[in-house]
Amino acid sequence: MSSTGLVCGFWDEASGLAGLGWKLGDAEGGVLLRDERASTARAQLSSEGDAVALELATEAGQVRVELTPDPPLASLELGRVADCAESAPCSATVQLDGRALRCRGHLTRWSEDPLAGAEILRHLALPGADGSLLIVLARADAGAGSHAEEDGAAWLLGRAGGPGSYPHAYLSTQYDEDGHQTRAGLELWSADSDAPPIRAAGTTIGAGVAGGVEAAILSTSAEGVKGIGSYLIWRG
């Protein structure tokens, strides 16, 4: 699957190192969290098969990350919000200061432009239990009048039995006075009306803005599992 849109990232809870990179339309950029400080980063992304190489460069230094889907990429099939998209948790190898750090990551890519006809696109990635990954996508078409008109869905990836899908994804976002996301709350319902919802939340610990994209690294809790995630918002 050749990609026309790509979002990927990594995190290491022990060191507090985390990063996010994206290529969406003409927007390419990244954000790097290091030593409890987040900076907008220059990003370079390249693909070889299903693997992705991500380079993030800031004034504080540079990291190179190799992301390999683990388990393989899964198609996200829940209406237009996930058209031509696939995603997976990843194993990540980070080259930093002459040493290699192995940690976890995520990758979402589209074979068709996810921004076509869109007014807003949101992408959240939160680590779950036992190496699983929670991906949330939301989108509104051009001319949408409010947040309530966005289509949203979620997937729990990396669990035995294939991806679990949540067609009813309720996302609330808090913003600061400059309009940047500071907190996200999630309530996710599956198609099984008897199944309990998944609840998750994230609080921004660092953010960056590049090419019309606002990206935040989050301190997260999903299914009671704490971790480091990300929340990307593109606005047309």
C-alpha positions in Angstrom: 0.0 0.0 0.0 1.6 3.2 -1.1 0.8 6.1 1.2 -0.4 9.7 0.5 -0.9 10.4 4.2 1.2 9.2 7.2 1.2 9.7 10.9 3.7 7.9 13.1 5.3 8.2 16.6 7.1 6.5 19.4 7.4 6.7 23.2 9.6 5.5 26.0 8.1 5.9 29.4 11.3 5.1 31.3 13.2 8.0 29.7 10.3 10.3 28.9 11.4 10.4 25.3 8.6 10.6 22.7 8.0 11.9 19.2 5.5 12.3 16.5 5.9 12.8 12.7 3.4 13.4 9.9 3.0 13.9 6.2 -0.5 15.1 5.4 -1.0 16.8 2.0 1.6 19.6 1.9 2.1 19.5 5.7 5.1 17.7 6.9 6.5 18.1 10.4 7.0 16.7 13.8 7.3 17.3 17.6 10.0 15.8 19.9 9.7 15.5 23.7 13.0 15.2 25.4 14.1 16.1 29.0 10.5 17.1 29.8 10.5 19.7 27.0 8.7 19.5 23.7 9.9 21.2 20.5 8.6 21.6 17.0 10.9 19.4 14.8 11.9 19.2 11.2 10.8 15.8 10.0 11.8 13.5 7.3 9.8 10.3 6.6 10.5 7.5 4.3 9.0 4.0 3.8 10.3 0.7 2.8 7.6 -2.0 2.6 5.6 -1.6 5.8 8.4 -0.1 7.8 8.9 3.6 8.2 12.0 5.7 9.0 11.4 8.9 10.9 14.0 11.6 11.5 13.3 14.5 13.9 15.7 17.4 14.2 15.5 20.2 16.7 18.0 22.7 18.1 18.5 20.3 21.0 19.6 17.5 18.7 18.3 14.8 16.3 16.8 11.3 16.6 16.3 8.7 13.9 13.6 6.1 14.5 12.9 2.8 12.6 9.2 1.8 13.1 8.2 -1.8 12.2 4.5 -2.8 12.5 4.1 -5.4 15.3 1.6 -7.1 14.6 1.1 -6.3 10.9 -0.9 -3.3 9.7 -4.6 -3.7 9.9 -7.2 -2.1 7.7 -9.4 0.4 9.5 -12.9 0.0 8.1 -15.6 2.2 9.6 -17.0 4.6 7.1 -15.5 7.6 5.5 -13.4 8.6 8.5 -11.2 5.6 7.9 -11.3 5.4 4.1 -8.2 3.7 2.7 -6.5 3.7 6.2 -4.5 1.1 8.0 -2.7 1.2 11.3 -0.6 -0.9 13.8 1.4 -0.7 17.0 5.1 -0.8 16.2 8.4 -1.9 17.6 10.7 1.1 17.4 14.4 1.5 17.4 15.6 5.0 18.3 19.1 6.2 17.5 19.9 8.9 20.1 23.3 10.3 21.2 25.2 7.3 19.7 23.1 4.7 21.4 20.1 2.6 20.3 16.9 2.7 22.4 14.2 0.1 21.8 10.6 1.1 22.7 7.1 1.1 21.3 5.4 3.2 18.6 2.5 3.5 16.2 1.9 4.0 12.5 -1.2 5.1 10.5 -1.2 5.5 6.8 -3.7 6.2 4.0 -3.5 5.2 0.3 -5.7 8.1 -0.7 -5.5 11.7 0.5 -7.2 11.8 4.0 -7.6 15.6 3.7 -9.5 15.7 0.4 -12.8 17.6 1.1 -12.0 17.8 4.8 -12.2 20.8 7.1 -10.6 19.0 10.0 -8.8 15.8 10.7 -8.0 14.4 14.2 -5.7 11.5 15.0 -5.1 10.2 18.5 -2.8 7.3 19.5 -2.8 5.9 23.1 -1.0 2.9 24.4 -3.3 0.2 26.0 -2.8 -3.0 28.0 -0.4 -5.7 26.9 1.2 -3.8 24.1 -2.1 -2.8 22.4 -2.7 0.5 20.7 -5.9 2.6 20.7 -6.3 4.7 17.5 -9.0 7.3 17.2 -9.8 9.2 14.0 -12.3 12.0 13.6 -13.0 14.1 10.5 -15.4 16.8 9.4 -16.1 17.7 5.8 -15.7 21.3 4.5 -18.6 23.4 5.6 -19.3 21.5 8.8 -20.8 23.9 11.4 -19.6 22.4 14.6 -17.6 19.7 16.4 -20.9 17.7 16.7 -20.8 17.2 12.9 -17.5 15.4 13.0 -17.5 11.6 12.2 -15.4 9.7 14.7 -14.4 6.0 15.2 -11.8 4.1 17.1 -9.9 0.8 17.0 -8.0 -1.3 19.5 -5.1 -2.9 17.8 -2.6 -5.6 18.8 -5.0 -7.9 20.7 -5.5 -11.5 19.8 -8.4 -12.0 17.5 -7.8 -9.0 15.3 -8.6 -5.3 15.7 -11.6 -4.3 17.9 -13.6 -1.5 16.4 -15.6 1.2 18.1 -18.0 2.9 15.7 -19.2 5.3 18.4 -16.3 7.4 19.5 -17.1 10.4 21.6 -14.2 12.8 21.9 -14.1 15.9 24.0 -11.2 18.4 23.8 -10.2 21.2 26.0 -8.1 24.1 24.6 -6.0 26.9 26.0 -6.5 30.6 25.2 -4.5 30.2 22.0 -6.8 27.4 20.8 -4.2 24.5 21.3 -5.4 21.2 22.7 -4.6 20.7 26.4 -6.7 17.7 27.3 -8.8 15.0 25.5 -11.4 12.7 26.9 -12.7 9.6 25.2 -15.7 7.3 25.5 -15.8 4.5 23.0 -18.7 2.1 22.3 -18.6 -1.0 20.2 -21.4 -2.3 18.0 -22.4 -4.7 20.9 -24.8 -2.7 22.9 -24.2 -5.0 25.9 -20.5 -4.4 26.0 -19.1 -1.7 28.4 -17.4 1.3 26.9 -13.7 2.0 26.8 -12.8 5.2 28.6 -9.5 7.0 28.0 -8.0 10.4 28.6 -4.9 12.4 27.8 -3.3 15.6 29.1 -0.8 17.6 27.0 2.8 17.6 28.3 4.3 19.2 25.3 3.2 20.4 21.8 4.3 21.8 18.5 2.8 23.5 15.5 3.9 23.1 11.9 2.3 23.3 8.4 -1.2 23.8 9.7 -0.9 20.9 12.1 -1.2 21.2 15.9 0.4 18.2 17.6 0.5 17.3 21.3 2.4 14.7 23.2 0.0 13.4 25.9 0.2 11.8 29.3 -2.5 9.1 28.8 -4.7 6.6 30.6 -6.5 4.0 28.5 -8.3 1.0 30.1 -6.5 2.0 33.3 -3.1 1.8 31.6 -0.9 4.9 31.9 1.4 5.8 29.1 2.5 8.4 26.6 0.4 9.1 23.5 -0.3 11.8 20.9 -3.1 14.0 19.6 -2.8 15.6 16.1 -5.2 18.1 14.7 -5.1 19.3 11.0 -7.4 22.2 10.0 -8.0 23.2 6.5 
